[in-house]
Amino acid sequence: MYLEILPENLTCTQIHTHNHSTKNIIISSALSSKMHVPEFHPVTTIFVILFALSFSIISISPTLLFLCAKGRKAKDIKNKTFIYQSLKQAKVILNGSSDGKFRRLEDISTILKSRAEPNSRLIRAFGIDNAFTTSDPQHHRDFVNRASDLLNLSNSQWKSLAKHIDTLVKGNVERQRVSSFDGHSRTVIFSQLLQITVLRAVLSVLFPNGGTPQLSEEEQDSIAYEVAEKITSLWIESKSTEITSNPRDLESLMEACQKLLPGIDTRVENPLNLILPAFETLWRIVLRGFLEVQFRDKENFSLNKSLFSEYLTSPTSTVFMREDTRGVSVSHIINESLRLYPPTKRVYRKIQTESTQPDVAIDIEQIHRDPETWGSDANIFRPSRWRKSEMNKTIAAAFIPFGMMPLICPARKIFGPRIIGIFLAALLGAINEFGELDVVGAMVEGEVLLENGRNSYGEMGMRSRK
C-alpha cells in the first residue's frame, strides 16, 4: 500500500492484490496520522507545498484535482475509478468549484460531457437521448424544462395522483393476495408491488396524453411488471464490459411500453427517456422507507402511520411539512430515507486530462453517512434529526440525494419527496388493512443498515395469516 499527497489533505489510497492487479481508488477526506507516508524527493516535496499554497487561494478544476491525485503511479491506475467520499471533493467534481458555487457557465458543456460519457452505456442498452446522455447544453435545458413542467402539479392534481396511487396499490395488493402471477399464492411481494404501481403512476404523470390501455387491471399489472423486469435486466447488462444483450430485448421492451401507452408512437418517441430517471430510482427508495417504518421503528409505528394516513387524505405541502407532537413530519421521514438510502449511491464522471480520461465517482451514500457531519448515530434511521433545532448549514449542504448544481434533478424540491411520501402512505395503508400478516423472506429488524442494492429484498413480502 502507498499514499499519494493531495491538496487540502486529500488522500489517495491504492490497494494492490497479491497478483498486483489494481482495485478502485478510494479518495478519503483527510490524512490519517496512523498511516505510513513514504518519503518524497526534495524537489517533489517543494512542488507539492507550492501547489497546496496556490490551492488555498484559487478554485481548482476537476482536471487539476485529478492530475494532482494520480501522482507517481498514474500508469498503474489507468482505466480505474477514483471514488471520492467527501463533500468538498464532490463539489469540485460535480460543479468545478471548491465552495459548491457554480460560476463558469461557459463550462456547462464540459460538465455535461463528463456525465454523458459514463452514461453512454444507457444509450446502447435503451436507445435513450436525454439530459443524462447529452453534452449539448440546449438539449439538456429543453429536456429539464419539459420534465419540470410535467412535474409541476397543482393541488388538485396532487389529490388526483394520491387517489390514483392509493387505488393502484390497494388493487395490486388484493390481486397478489388472491392469486399472484409470480407463483406465491396469497403473498404480497413488496418489490413486485412497487415496481408495478410506481411504473403505472409514473406513466400517468409523465405521459398525460399517453392514452388509456384497453386492458384489464390484471393485464396492465402483468405488462408493467414485464417492463420493470426488462428495464432491470438491461440496466444490469449495460454495466458489463461485454455486450450480452440481444437487440430483440430492447424491441420487446418498447413493444410492452407501447401497450401501456397506446397514445404514444414508440417508434418516433422513446418513452424510456422519461421513464428511466423516474422509475429506476423511485421504487427502490419507497421500498427502503417502507421497510424502516413498517418493521424497524416499532416504537413510533402508530405515530408514523397516522402522519402518512393524514397525508394520503390531504397531500398538500402543508400536511407534508406538519410536525406531530414529537416534532416529526412526513417530510422528515422521507428526508431520512433519502439520506440513508440514496437512490443513486454513486455518481460517475469521466474527467478530461491531457493524456487520459479517468473515471471518477462521488460516493453519495458515504457522504450521507459520514459521522463527522451526521453525528455518532449517522447509520441510524432517526427522522427527528431533520427538526429545525438540529439542522445547520453543514447538514443541509451534505444532503445531496438529487445531485448538485448545475446538474440537479428537477424533482428535488417538491415532486420527488412528495410522491415518495404518497407511495409510502398508500403502501402502509394497504398492507396494514388486512389484519394479521406474516413476513415472508429476509427479516430486516434491528439497527443494521438495510442493503441498498437493486436486487436486495426481492423475495420479501407478507402473507395473510390463516
BATORDREN-570356 format. One record per residue (C-alpha): residue number from 0; residue in three letters; x negated, y negated, z negated. Coordinates in Angstrom, 3 decimals. Each point is the difference from the previous one (the first is absolute). Layout:
<nuzas>
k_r_xx_yy_zz
NUM_ALA_X_Y_Z $
...
</nuzas>
This chain:
<nuzas>
k_r_xx_yy_zz
0_MET_0.000_0.000_0.000 $
1_TYR_-1.206_-3.517_0.725 $
2_LEU_1.302_-3.493_-0.493 $
3_GLU_0.025_-2.955_2.372 $
4_ILE_-0.058_-3.578_-1.308 $
5_LEU_3.038_-1.986_1.134 $
6_PRO_0.965_-3.635_-0.514 $
7_GLU_1.973_-0.986_-3.093 $
8_ASN_-0.972_3.247_-1.750 $
9_LEU_1.851_2.228_2.454 $
10_THR_-1.336_3.529_0.140 $
11_CYS_-0.114_2.507_2.791 $
12_THR_-0.451_3.572_-1.175 $
13_GLN_-0.584_2.658_2.589 $
14_ILE_0.149_3.633_-1.057 $
15_HIS_-1.750_2.721_1.956 $
16_THR_1.001_3.633_-0.251 $
17_HIS_-2.514_2.831_-0.100 $
18_ASN_-0.069_0.182_3.794 $
19_HIS_-0.665_-3.757_0.286 $
20_SER_3.384_-0.748_1.539 $
21_THR_1.401_-3.391_-0.926 $
22_LYS_3.366_-0.542_-1.648 $
23_ASN_2.074_-3.162_-0.327 $
24_ILE_-1.744_-3.017_-1.449 $
25_ILE_1.656_-1.384_-3.134 $
26_ILE_-0.519_-3.711_-0.522 $
27_SER_0.569_-0.693_-3.699 $
28_SER_0.443_-3.362_-1.681 $
29_ALA_-3.119_-0.392_-2.115 $
30_LEU_-3.432_1.463_-0.625 $
31_SER_-0.066_2.445_-2.901 $
32_SER_-2.821_-0.424_-2.478 $
33_LYS_-0.236_3.763_-0.261 $
34_MET_-0.715_0.504_3.704 $
35_HIS_-3.502_0.388_1.271 $
36_VAL_-0.973_-2.716_2.457 $
37_PRO_-3.021_0.790_2.193 $
38_GLU_-2.827_-2.473_0.370 $
39_PHE_0.010_-2.257_3.065 $
40_HIS_-2.779_-1.525_2.003 $
41_PRO_-0.735_-3.581_-1.233 $
42_VAL_1.001_-1.509_3.336 $
43_THR_3.284_1.883_-0.109 $
44_THR_0.634_-1.152_-3.561 $
45_ILE_-0.614_-3.654_0.922 $
46_PHE_2.354_0.314_2.964 $
47_VAL_2.753_1.510_-2.142 $
48_ILE_-0.340_-2.767_-2.619 $
49_LEU_0.142_-2.734_2.636 $
50_PHE_2.982_1.632_1.642 $
51_ALA_1.822_0.322_-3.319 $
52_LEU_-0.577_-3.698_-0.715 $
53_SER_1.337_-1.000_3.380 $
54_PHE_2.999_2.271_-0.518 $
55_SER_1.056_-1.986_-3.049 $
56_ILE_0.572_-3.164_2.026 $
57_ILE_1.400_1.275_3.282 $
58_SER_2.814_2.335_0.983 $
59_ILE_-1.298_3.289_1.328 $
60_SER_1.597_1.666_3.003 $
61_PRO_0.886_3.707_0.091 $
62_THR_-2.808_0.548_2.506 $
63_LEU_-2.603_-1.627_-2.242 $
64_LEU_1.237_1.968_-2.971 $
65_PHE_-0.391_3.239_1.878 $
66_LEU_-3.420_-0.960_1.346 $
67_CYS_-1.149_-0.530_-3.564 $
68_ALA_1.735_3.142_-1.209 $
69_LYS_-1.499_2.372_2.526 $
70_GLY_-3.540_-0.693_-1.243 $
71_ARG_-2.952_2.271_0.597 $
72_LYS_1.937_3.148_0.829 $
73_ALA_2.207_-1.267_2.827 $
74_LYS_-1.007_2.904_2.206 $
75_ASP_1.323_2.464_-2.599 $
76_ILE_3.470_-1.537_-0.230 $
77_LYS_0.826_-0.454_3.649 $
78_ASN_3.673_0.719_0.725 $
79_LYS_0.806_0.397_-3.708 $
80_THR_2.462_-1.971_-2.090 $
81_PHE_-0.779_-2.611_-2.637 $
82_ILE_2.692_-0.005_-2.680 $
83_TYR_0.413_-3.329_-1.788 $
84_GLN_1.575_0.189_-3.439 $
85_SER_0.092_-3.561_-1.334 $
86_LEU_2.395_-2.842_0.700 $
87_LYS_-2.800_-2.378_0.980 $
88_GLN_-1.263_2.433_2.608 $
89_ALA_3.552_0.475_1.273 $
90_LYS_0.330_-3.744_0.539 $
91_VAL_-3.247_-0.123_1.963 $
92_ILE_0.971_2.875_2.279 $
93_LEU_3.690_-0.789_0.481 $
94_ASN_-0.141_-3.739_0.586 $
95_GLY_-3.651_-0.903_0.418 $
96_SER_-0.403_-2.141_-3.124 $
97_SER_-1.291_0.485_-3.523 $
98_ASP_2.911_-1.778_-1.702 $
99_GLY_2.883_1.512_1.964 $
100_LYS_0.898_-3.237_1.801 $
101_PHE_0.115_0.594_3.722 $
102_ARG_-1.334_-3.125_1.691 $
103_ARG_-1.334_0.905_3.422 $
104_LEU_3.094_0.436_2.127 $
105_GLU_-2.144_0.395_3.089 $
106_ASP_-1.238_3.293_-1.463 $
107_ILE_3.453_1.603_-0.085 $
108_SER_-0.716_2.017_3.145 $
109_THR_-3.152_1.402_-1.619 $
110_ILE_1.940_1.001_-3.103 $
111_LEU_2.742_1.541_2.133 $
112_LYS_-2.574_1.972_1.955 $
113_SER_-1.595_1.292_-3.206 $
114_ARG_3.401_1.485_-0.915 $
115_ALA_1.052_1.099_3.470 $
116_GLU_-3.015_2.196_0.686 $
117_PRO_0.485_2.369_-2.973 $
118_ASN_3.703_0.162_0.926 $
119_SER_-0.665_0.952_3.611 $
120_ARG_0.714_3.585_-1.049 $
121_LEU_3.640_-1.041_-0.450 $
122_ILE_0.172_-1.128_3.614 $
123_ARG_-1.169_3.422_1.124 $
124_ALA_2.373_1.823_-2.339 $
125_PHE_3.160_-2.121_0.290 $
126_GLY_-0.476_-2.236_3.036 $
127_ILE_0.678_-3.077_-2.133 $
128_ASP_-0.995_-3.608_0.632 $
129_ASN_0.732_-2.114_-3.060 $
130_ALA_-1.595_-2.382_-2.508 $
131_PHE_-2.198_2.792_-1.356 $
132_THR_-1.514_0.955_3.332 $
133_THR_-0.398_-3.314_1.836 $
134_SER_-2.907_-2.440_0.022 $
135_ASP_2.068_-2.615_1.844 $
136_PRO_0.999_-2.801_-2.436 $
137_GLN_3.102_-0.942_2.000 $
138_HIS_1.262_3.579_0.193 $
139_HIS_-0.634_0.383_-3.725 $
140_ARG_1.872_-3.230_-0.745 $
141_ASP_2.970_1.004_2.167 $
142_PHE_0.263_3.416_-1.643 $
143_VAL_-0.204_-1.398_-3.542 $
144_ASN_2.613_-2.654_0.814 $
145_ARG_2.356_2.621_1.407 $
146_ALA_-0.447_2.241_-3.036 $
147_SER_0.474_-2.937_-2.365 $
148_ASP_3.279_-0.932_1.693 $
149_LEU_1.298_3.568_-0.292 $
150_LEU_-0.930_0.211_-3.689 $
151_ASN_1.516_-3.366_-0.931 $
152_LEU_3.366_1.179_-1.330 $
153_SER_2.849_-2.104_-1.342 $
154_ASN_1.689_0.822_-3.315 $
155_SER_2.865_1.706_1.820 $
156_GLN_-2.459_2.039_2.075 $
157_TRP_-1.814_1.114_-3.163 $
158_LYS_3.301_1.125_-1.482 $
159_SER_0.885_1.921_3.174 $
160_LEU_-3.457_1.580_0.101 $
161_ALA_0.241_1.090_-3.641 $
162_LYS_3.388_1.591_0.657 $
163_HIS_-1.345_1.725_3.131 $
164_ILE_-3.034_1.384_-1.845 $
165_ASP_2.142_1.168_-2.924 $
166_THR_2.317_1.811_2.424 $
167_LEU_-2.942_1.582_1.840 $
168_VAL_-1.657_1.222_-3.198 $
169_LYS_3.161_1.366_-1.634 $
170_GLY_1.085_1.691_3.214 $
171_ASN_-3.383_1.618_0.536 $
172_VAL_-0.228_1.149_-3.617 $
173_GLU_3.402_1.652_0.269 $
174_ARG_-0.839_1.662_3.315 $
175_GLN_-3.316_1.330_-1.316 $
176_ARG_1.699_1.357_-3.124 $
177_VAL_2.619_1.863_1.985 $
178_SER_-2.128_1.400_2.809 $
179_SER_-3.342_-1.622_0.719 $
180_PHE_-1.563_0.653_3.368 $
181_ASP_-3.432_0.703_-1.501 $
182_GLY_1.151_3.291_-1.513 $
183_HIS_0.127_-1.084_-3.654 $
184_SER_3.636_0.626_-0.872 $
185_ARG_1.515_-2.590_-2.352 $
186_THR_-3.392_-1.686_-0.437 $
187_VAL_-0.671_-3.674_0.699 $
188_ILE_-3.562_-0.401_1.285 $
189_PHE_-1.001_-3.568_-0.830 $
190_SER_-2.491_-0.604_2.807 $
191_GLN_2.412_1.364_2.603 $
192_LEU_2.852_-2.081_-1.397 $
193_LEU_-2.060_-3.190_0.092 $
194_GLN_-1.503_0.557_3.439 $
195_ILE_3.464_0.460_1.468 $
196_THR_1.737_-2.875_-1.760 $
197_VAL_-2.891_-2.463_0.267 $
198_LEU_-0.323_0.628_3.727 $
199_ARG_3.719_-0.437_0.607 $
200_ALA_0.120_-3.186_-2.079 $
201_VAL_-3.090_-1.420_1.711 $
202_LEU_1.568_0.615_3.409 $
203_SER_3.129_-1.894_-1.031 $
204_VAL_-2.074_-3.038_-1.047 $
205_LEU_-2.598_-0.078_2.767 $
206_PHE_2.338_0.889_2.879 $
207_PRO_3.291_-1.848_-0.542 $
208_ASN_0.812_0.645_3.665 $
209_GLY_-1.101_3.620_-0.090 $
210_GLY_3.511_1.298_0.455 $
211_THR_1.961_2.601_-1.952 $
212_PRO_-0.982_3.646_0.576 $
213_GLN_2.924_2.205_0.991 $
214_LEU_-1.160_2.577_-2.508 $
215_SER_1.210_1.356_-3.318 $
216_GLU_-1.738_-1.048_-3.215 $
217_GLU_-1.569_3.465_-0.227 $
218_GLU_-1.340_-0.289_3.549 $
219_GLN_-1.430_-3.459_-0.657 $
220_ASP_-1.682_1.275_-3.176 $
221_SER_-1.486_2.917_1.896 $
222_ILE_-1.366_-2.191_2.812 $
223_ALA_-1.313_-2.576_-2.473 $
224_TYR_-1.891_2.727_-1.834 $
225_GLU_-1.379_1.238_3.319 $
226_VAL_-1.245_-3.528_0.781 $
227_ALA_-1.539_-0.317_-3.467 $
228_GLU_-1.826_3.317_0.276 $
229_LYS_-1.332_-0.802_3.468 $
230_ILE_-1.234_-3.416_-1.157 $
231_THR_-1.813_1.572_-2.952 $
232_SER_-1.505_2.718_2.171 $
233_LEU_-1.255_-2.407_2.669 $
234_TRP_-1.273_-2.418_-2.661 $
235_ILE_-2.119_2.692_-1.625 $
236_GLU_-1.255_1.275_3.354 $
237_SER_-0.963_-3.540_1.029 $
238_LYS_-2.578_-0.074_-2.795 $
239_SER_-1.831_2.961_1.472 $
240_THR_-3.039_-0.657_2.175 $
241_GLU_1.216_2.719_2.329 $
242_ILE_3.108_-0.521_2.117 $
243_THR_2.325_2.803_-1.086 $
244_SER_3.450_-1.385_0.797 $
245_ASN_1.875_0.857_3.164 $
246_PRO_1.424_-2.896_2.090 $
247_ARG_3.279_1.855_-0.208 $
248_ASP_0.051_-0.671_-3.779 $
249_LEU_0.381_-3.740_0.575 $
250_GLU_2.566_0.557_2.738 $
251_SER_2.026_2.169_-2.377 $
252_LEU_-0.233_-2.677_-2.697 $
253_MET_1.225_-2.695_2.383 $
254_GLU_2.904_2.195_1.109 $
255_ALA_1.047_0.439_-3.629 $
256_CYS_-0.218_-3.768_-0.586 $
257_GLN_2.169_-0.543_3.071 $
258_LYS_2.749_2.170_-1.513 $
259_LEU_0.070_-2.199_-3.105 $
260_LEU_-0.224_-3.235_2.026 $
261_PRO_2.287_0.481_3.020 $
262_GLY_0.037_-3.751_0.649 $
263_ILE_-3.788_-0.142_0.503 $
264_ASP_-1.780_1.259_3.108 $
265_THR_-3.072_1.624_-1.545 $
266_ARG_-1.587_0.232_3.457 $
267_VAL_-0.201_-3.808_0.021 $
268_GLU_-0.333_-0.873_-3.695 $
269_ASN_-1.947_2.182_-2.415 $
270_PRO_1.999_-0.093_-3.265 $
271_LEU_-2.999_1.387_-1.869 $
272_ASN_-1.579_-3.461_0.184 $
273_LEU_2.437_-1.031_-2.729 $
274_ILE_0.797_3.357_-1.592 $
275_LEU_-3.528_1.023_-0.981 $
276_PRO_-0.952_-3.001_-2.189 $
277_ALA_3.292_0.186_-1.910 $
278_PHE_0.763_3.705_-0.288 $
279_GLU_-3.479_1.399_-0.635 $
280_THR_-0.579_-2.105_-3.105 $
281_LEU_3.502_-0.450_-1.394 $
282_TRP_1.103_3.543_-0.742 $
283_ARG_-3.212_0.894_-1.853 $
284_ILE_0.076_-2.975_-2.375 $
285_VAL_3.685_0.633_-0.749 $
286_LEU_-0.844_3.614_-0.874 $
287_ARG_-2.757_-0.987_-2.472 $
288_GLY_2.148_-2.673_-1.600 $
289_PHE_2.854_2.478_-0.381 $
290_LEU_-2.226_2.656_-1.577 $
291_GLU_-1.318_-2.524_-2.529 $
292_VAL_3.433_-1.304_-1.002 $
293_GLN_1.872_3.324_0.111 $
294_PHE_-2.508_2.322_-1.643 $
295_ARG_-2.818_-1.846_-1.738 $
296_ASP_1.299_-3.130_-1.715 $
297_LYS_2.577_1.921_-2.041 $
298_GLU_0.016_-2.478_-2.863 $
299_ASN_1.297_-2.735_2.307 $
300_PHE_2.011_2.137_2.415 $
301_SER_3.468_-1.210_-1.027 $
302_LEU_-1.017_-3.661_0.042 $
303_ASN_-1.745_0.359_3.360 $
304_LYS_2.952_1.856_1.503 $
305_SER_2.339_-2.785_-1.140 $
306_LEU_-2.213_-2.601_1.663 $
307_PHE_0.081_1.857_3.308 $
308_SER_3.721_0.723_-0.210 $
309_GLU_0.755_-3.695_-0.367 $
310_TYR_-2.363_-0.852_2.860 $
311_LEU_1.633_2.520_2.344 $
312_THR_3.388_-1.580_-0.702 $
313_SER_-1.324_-3.536_0.456 $
314_PRO_-3.237_0.081_2.072 $
315_THR_-0.847_-3.681_-0.362 $
316_SER_-3.338_-1.597_-0.767 $
317_THR_1.411_-1.186_-3.339 $
318_VAL_0.871_3.519_-1.164 $
319_PHE_-3.268_1.336_1.428 $
320_MET_-1.962_-2.420_-2.204 $
321_ARG_2.290_0.078_-3.066 $
322_GLU_-1.713_1.305_-3.144 $
323_ASP_1.730_2.217_-2.560 $
324_THR_-0.449_-0.086_-3.780 $
325_ARG_-3.529_1.414_0.385 $
326_GLY_-0.958_-2.728_2.416 $
327_VAL_-0.131_2.522_2.890 $
328_SER_1.665_-0.390_3.406 $
329_VAL_0.462_2.067_3.145 $
330_SER_-2.672_-2.217_1.540 $
331_HIS_-2.469_0.992_-2.729 $
332_ILE_0.626_3.711_0.563 $
333_ILE_-0.471_-0.350_3.755 $
334_ASN_-3.214_-2.009_-0.433 $
335_GLU_-1.387_2.613_-2.376 $
336_SER_0.841_2.765_2.489 $
337_LEU_-1.750_-1.924_2.780 $
338_ARG_-2.994_-0.649_-2.245 $
339_LEU_-0.629_3.597_-1.035 $
340_TYR_1.031_1.588_3.299 $
341_PRO_-0.708_-2.470_2.829 $
342_PRO_1.557_1.362_3.217 $
343_THR_-3.278_-0.688_1.814 $
344_LYS_-2.769_1.296_-2.246 $
345_ARG_-2.815_-1.262_2.197 $
346_VAL_-0.160_-2.684_2.671 $
347_TYR_-2.522_0.706_2.756 $
348_ARG_-1.976_-2.456_2.082 $
349_LYS_-2.745_0.224_2.608 $
350_ILE_-2.525_-2.810_-0.441 $
351_GLN_-2.011_-1.358_2.926 $
352_THR_-3.778_-0.258_-0.414 $
353_GLU_-2.782_-0.482_2.515 $
354_SER_-0.776_3.688_0.321 $
355_THR_2.953_1.984_-1.290 $
356_GLN_3.657_-0.024_-1.007 $
357_PRO_0.109_1.445_-3.514 $
358_ASP_3.240_1.191_-1.537 $
359_VAL_0.955_-1.569_-3.314 $
360_ALA_2.948_0.640_-2.288 $
361_ILE_1.633_-2.003_-2.767 $
362_ASP_1.059_2.308_-2.838 $
363_ILE_3.331_-1.600_-0.934 $
364_GLU_0.819_2.799_-2.419 $
365_GLN_-3.225_-0.538_-1.961 $
366_ILE_0.480_-3.785_-0.098 $
367_HIS_3.499_0.543_-1.389 $
368_ARG_-1.325_2.308_-2.722 $
369_ASP_-3.102_-1.931_-1.049 $
370_PRO_0.019_-0.253_-3.837 $
371_GLU_-1.975_-3.246_0.155 $
372_THR_3.059_-1.604_1.586 $
373_TRP_2.893_2.067_-1.306 $
374_GLY_-1.255_0.959_-3.453 $
375_SER_-0.733_3.280_-1.751 $
376_ASP_3.431_1.361_0.993 $
377_ALA_-0.578_-0.648_3.709 $
378_ASN_0.893_3.618_0.836 $
379_ILE_3.253_-0.097_-1.959 $
380_PHE_3.385_-0.831_1.525 $
381_ARG_1.017_-3.029_-2.083 $
382_PRO_2.421_-2.413_1.732 $
383_SER_-0.110_-2.408_-2.945 $
384_ARG_-3.472_-1.103_1.108 $
385_TRP_1.794_-2.117_2.639 $
386_ARG_1.714_-2.219_-2.549 $
387_LYS_-0.950_-3.659_0.307 $
388_SER_-1.688_0.086_-3.400 $
389_GLU_-2.525_2.558_1.289 $
390_MET_-0.530_-1.358_3.499 $
391_ASN_-2.977_-2.100_1.072 $
392_LYS_-1.690_-1.093_3.231 $
393_THR_-2.475_2.889_-0.076 $
394_ILE_2.752_2.610_-0.130 $
395_ALA_2.057_-1.759_2.677 $
396_ALA_-3.015_-0.174_2.331 $
397_ALA_-0.861_3.680_-0.531 $
398_PHE_3.475_1.208_0.990 $
399_ILE_-0.266_0.616_3.748 $
400_PRO_2.322_2.885_1.002 $
401_PHE_1.083_-1.952_3.089 $
402_GLY_-3.477_-1.103_1.047 $
403_MET_-1.592_-3.421_-0.028 $
404_MET_0.063_-3.127_2.126 $
405_PRO_-0.175_-0.468_2.919 $
406_LEU_1.304_3.498_0.827 $
407_ILE_2.540_0.335_-2.780 $
408_CYS_3.183_2.066_0.334 $
409_PRO_3.144_-2.055_0.760 $
410_ALA_1.986_2.211_-2.411 $
411_ARG_-2.172_-0.873_-2.998 $
412_LYS_2.103_-2.613_-1.808 $
413_ILE_3.591_1.100_0.364 $
414_PHE_0.928_2.871_2.295 $
415_GLY_-2.614_2.557_-1.075 $
416_PRO_0.441_-0.160_-3.790 $
417_ARG_3.774_-0.399_0.155 $
418_ILE_0.683_2.907_2.362 $
419_ILE_-2.249_2.208_-2.134 $
420_GLY_2.181_-1.002_-2.948 $
421_ILE_3.197_0.865_1.876 $
422_PHE_-1.278_3.451_0.950 $
423_LEU_-1.127_0.662_-3.565 $
424_ALA_3.387_-1.104_-1.308 $
425_ALA_1.915_2.158_2.491 $
426_LEU_-2.177_3.045_-0.672 $
427_LEU_0.239_-0.315_-3.788 $
428_GLY_3.765_-0.330_0.247 $
429_ALA_0.493_2.921_2.385 $
430_ILE_-2.328_2.434_-1.750 $
431_ASN_1.397_-0.642_-3.474 $
432_GLU_3.628_0.107_1.125 $
433_PHE_0.206_3.773_0.138 $
434_GLY_-0.564_0.860_-3.657 $
435_GLU_-2.703_2.363_-1.255 $
436_LEU_-2.776_0.642_2.494 $
437_ASP_-3.104_2.196_0.036 $
438_VAL_-3.257_-1.197_1.517 $
439_VAL_-1.356_2.076_2.878 $
440_GLY_-3.684_-0.142_0.927 $
441_ALA_-2.915_-1.701_-1.736 $
442_MET_0.727_-1.746_-3.292 $
443_VAL_-1.210_-3.584_-0.334 $
444_GLU_0.308_-0.639_-3.727 $
445_GLY_-2.753_-1.607_-2.057 $
446_GLU_-2.237_-3.017_0.512 $
447_VAL_-2.188_1.399_2.779 $
448_LEU_0.342_-2.065_3.165 $
449_LEU_2.244_1.403_2.693 $
450_GLU_-1.678_1.209_3.154 $
451_ASN_0.242_-2.566_2.779 $
452_GLY_-0.564_2.236_3.009 $
453_ARG_2.388_0.113_2.935 $
454_ASN_0.904_3.655_-0.597 $
455_SER_0.028_-0.054_-3.813 $
456_TYR_3.218_1.197_-1.692 $
457_GLY_1.344_1.258_3.308 $
458_GLU_1.824_2.896_-1.680 $
459_MET_1.208_-1.864_-3.077 $
460_GLY_3.726_-0.316_-0.521 $
461_MET_2.925_0.639_-2.310 $
462_ARG_2.616_2.729_-0.118 $
463_SER_3.361_-0.040_-1.750 $
464_ARG_0.134_2.292_-2.997 $
465_LYS_2.398_2.896_0.473 $
</nuzas>
